[in-house]
Amino acid sequence: MTGDNHASADRISLNLRTHMAAQGITSFRQLAQRAGLSPSPIRQLRRGNIGQIKGASLQKIAQALGISLDQLWQDCSPEGLQSPPPMDPVQQYLELIEPWLRQWPTVVAAVANNPDLPATKVIPIVKPLEALITAWDITPIAPIGAELPYDPQFHELMTGTAARGDRIRVRYAGYRRGGKLLWRAKVSPV
């Protein structure tokens, strides 16, 4: 590694360690685990080879670090490397859900052959869909079962009546995208 490459790799590692510390990640191996990746993309990133890493892997690393993909690119690109060309949004999202696309038909077949298959075996398969929802900046209004003060702006009563501030229980998820309400959470009075 030349002097310039070494300095660039040191800067990249320092930037990564700063973001890791903010997320309570203590090693590059732990970063790979938190991102759901092998250590290889992390090594590539530390060497300044960000352009050789799949977009979906970069997205997972950025999510594990709690930063945007743009911030990751800025902090981990060698000096003078231009920003990446914009990725086709559909391709970007397809890369995020690739594991689900590949595994879901197998899950459906397994459930058809074994109706008693425990749901706990199926839940990990939806993780890529959760990553896609996160990438789209979609967040739930409140967890299922949460007891909150009723707010008709964010909650829709399924049964009964409630005045603003009355205790309600969330029965079905509602969502926001950024600051915009997509669907109100369906709730019942407590």
Secondary structure as the mmCIF struct_conf table of DSSP 4:
data_model
#
loop_
_struct_conf.conf_type_id
_struct_conf.id
_struct_conf.beg_label_comp_id
_struct_conf.beg_label_asym_id
_struct_conf.beg_label_seq_id
_struct_conf.end_label_comp_id
_struct_conf.end_label_asym_id
_struct_conf.end_label_seq_id
HELX_RH_AL_P HELX_RH_AL_P1 GLY A 3 ALA A 22
TURN_TY1_P TURN_TY1_P1 GLN A 23 GLY A 24
BEND BEND1 SER A 27 SER A 27
HELX_RH_AL_P HELX_RH_AL_P2 PHE A 28 ALA A 35
TURN_TY1_P TURN_TY1_P2 GLY A 36 GLY A 36
HELX_RH_AL_P HELX_RH_AL_P3 PRO A 39 ARG A 46
TURN_TY1_P TURN_TY1_P3 ARG A 47 GLY A 48
HELX_RH_3T_P HELX_RH_3T_P1 ILE A 50 GLN A 52
BEND BEND2 ILE A 53 ILE A 53
HELX_RH_AL_P HELX_RH_AL_P4 GLY A 55 LEU A 65
TURN_TY1_P TURN_TY1_P4 GLY A 66 GLY A 66
BEND BEND3 ILE A 67 ILE A 67
HELX_RH_AL_P HELX_RH_AL_P5 LEU A 69 CYS A 76
BEND BEND4 SER A 77 SER A 77
HELX_LH_PP_P HELX_LH_PP_P1 PRO A 78 PRO A 78
TURN_TY1_P TURN_TY1_P5 GLU A 79 GLY A 80
HELX_LH_PP_P HELX_LH_PP_P2 LEU A 81 ASP A 88
HELX_RH_AL_P HELX_RH_AL_P6 PRO A 89 ASN A 113
TURN_TY1_P TURN_TY1_P6 PRO A 115 ASP A 116
HELX_RH_AL_P HELX_RH_AL_P7 ALA A 119 VAL A 122
HELX_RH_3T_P HELX_RH_3T_P2 ILE A 123 VAL A 126
HELX_RH_AL_P HELX_RH_AL_P8 LYS A 127 ALA A 135
TURN_TY1_P TURN_TY1_P7 TRP A 136 ASP A 137
STRN STRN1 ILE A 138 PRO A 140
BEND BEND5 ILE A 141 ALA A 142
TURN_TY1_P TURN_TY1_P8 ILE A 144 GLY A 145
STRN STRN2 GLU A 147 PRO A 149
TURN_TY1_P TURN_TY1_P9 PRO A 152 PHE A 154
STRN STRN3 HIS A 155 LEU A 157
BEND BEND6 MET A 158 GLY A 160
TURN_TY1_P TURN_TY1_P10 ARG A 164 GLY A 165
STRN STRN4 ARG A 167 TYR A 172
STRN STRN5 TYR A 175 ARG A 177
TURN_TY1_P TURN_TY1_P11 GLY A 178 GLY A 179
STRN STRN6 LYS A 180 TRP A 183
HELX_LH_PP_P HELX_LH_PP_P3 ARG A 184 ARG A 184
STRN STRN7 ALA A 185 PRO A 189
#
